[in-house]
Amino acid sequence: MHATLPLLDAIDFPALRRRRLETVQANLGYRCNQACLHCHVNAGPTRREEMSRDTAEAVLELVAVSGATTLDLTGGAPELNPHFRWLVETAHARGVQVMDRCNLTILSEPGHEDLADFLAAHRVEVVASLPCYLEDNVDGQRGAGVYARSIAGLRQLNALGYGDGHSGLVLDLVYNPTGPYLPPPQAALEADYRRELGGRHGIVFDRLFTLANMPIQRFGSTLVSHGEFDAYMTLLRGAHRDDNLDQVMCRTLVSIGWDGTVYDCDFNQMLGLPLAVPGRTRPQVRDLIGRDLAGNPIAVAGHCYGCTAGQGSSCGGALG
């Protein structure tokens, strides 16, 4: 789908180089129980791509050898991968902090009713997508009934101690705009989320991350079909701030695709722009074992303005 998007013509983004590796992000597959309009992965229930046990073992080896402190599991719905729980158990036993990028509705899917308990038992940091605190906006972006199931999932996590500020069980929420515009200031929106979710549903959480929608895959194709792609790219470029370049996630993170191919970030993965490794056109995770990536050039293109526009945007929310 992304082949129709004129992204790679924009090659004027500033050059970037990597620092010491801190986070290994693994995309466990594109299968998901939802099919959201803003999804940059184009994930959904009919996707069948998923990471194998052999590749998952290589991911853990990379974490161990590199000294990375965080294993960031994403998808699709990463929990649908048959090796998800083994990965979490193994990484946790080795003292690695595990993050689960959870869509919340997976907690009520048949066969996953004990998932919240499993996450709590292994001290997994939950990064939960909730694109708005209003039901109509969430259901319009993610499907009918998703808001109610998301609230139920948050209550389930809260009951286990997630987000209470005392248990050490971290619960972060993620906001995405519902259209082709930049997120509002993160601190102000976080206050709105606390007021609305707390007042209406008694829900607590640790932080809110605001993420800009990337003009790739499903969201990018929607922009093209509505004749809004060029305007959105102009918006991103015009809002670029050099100050954000120092903090972009690709400096200290690698993204591992479901097939083991390595990228500088999850967005580059969706565009097929692999991490630069001499002698490898599609470098695999084991090609990084024992390799110091500090100073390595980062593959950039026009979509990178989505991370540096305005307050900035990364897997950890606003940059500035």
Secondary structure, 3 states (H helix, E strand, C coil): CHHHCCCCCCCCCCCCECCCCCEEEEECECECCCCCCCCCCCCECCCCCECCHHHHHHHHHHHHHHCCCEEEEECCCHHHCCCHHHHHHHHHHCCCEEEEEECCHHHHCCCCCCHHHHHHHCCCEEEEECCCCCHHHHHHHHCCCHHHHHHHHHHHHHHCCCCCCCCCCCEEEEECCCCCCCCCCHHHHHHHHHHHHHHHHCCCCCEEEECCCCCCHHHHHHHHHCCCHHHHHHHHHHCECHHHHHHCHHHCEEEECCCCEEECCHHHHHHCCECCECCECCCEHHHHCCCCCCCCECCCCHHHHHHHECCCCECCECCC
